[in-house]
Each structure stands twice: as C-alpha cells, then as structure tokens.
Amino acid sequence: MPKRVQVVLNEDVLSLGRDGDLVEVAPGYARNFLLPFGKAFPVTPAVMKQVEHRRAKEAERQAALKQEALDFQTALATIGRFTVKKQTGEDNVLFGTVTNGDVAEAIQDATKKEIDRRDILVPEIHRTGKYTVQVKLHSEVTAEINLEVVSY
C-alpha cells in the first residue's frame, strides 16, 4: 500500500491547500474524506491537463490585474495631488486627524475608482500641509500620492 497518494483539490481545504492544488496526502484521508465529499479528485492525465489549463488561466488573470494596477498607478501619478479638507484650530492644528478613509474618499472623488481604505498607509497627520501617502494597489504594485491637507 502506498504511503502517500496524489490528489487535486476541488475546493480550498484548511491547512492542506487551495482549489486546483496538487497535494500528497495519506491514502486513508483521501479515500475516507477528500474523495467521498467531493473535495478532491484522483490524479489522472486528463485531470492534470485541466490543472495546467486552470493554472495558465489564473496566471493570465493575475497578469491582467497587475497591469490594471500599474495603469492606475500611472493615473494617480498624473493627477499629482489630492486635497483633504479638515477643520482646524490655532496654528493650523487639526481637530482629529486625517484617516485612511479620508484619503480613500479623496481618491474616489478624483478618479471615480474605489480604493479599499485598508490598503492605504497614512502617516500621522495633525497639521495642515503636504504629505506623502502610500497606496497598495496590488501585491507587487504600490503607489505614492501627494496629499495636501487644508482647512475649511
């Protein structure tokens, strides 16, 4: 009896792999859990061909997403500066601070494209002025935008 068998996952399995991954598991685990519940397929030449096709499609999709992020990075650099208006007190000190939600709203107003606020890294801003903010557009693409904080 073989010590390990190869299967192709049909869905994400916690601590084992993601959909489409080729994994080696114990024969009992494959026979009693993965195969009967439809979580995996036994490895055959036809299944391997499908896996390769799926991987090629996924790589193509990831390349398209990266290109879109690079295009948006260029668009952000072309715009140049984003403005956030905040209420200020004496000596141009802000009431509160500039949050990543404020920056996301400024980007959306200027570009009509929504950015997840969790992908924006804002330095501590407590005064009016000019700042540099980092925006993560893709796992490999990060844009730096110029932010101007003004009082209203």
PyMOL commands that set and color helices and strands:
alter all, ss='L'
color gray80, all
select helices_A, chain A and resi 27-34+45-79+90-92+100-111+117-119
alter helices_A, ss='H'
color red, helices_A
select strands_A, chain A and resi 5-9+22-25+40-42+81-86+120-121+129-138+141-151
alter strands_A, ss='S'
color yellow, strands_A
deselect
rebuild
show_as cartoon
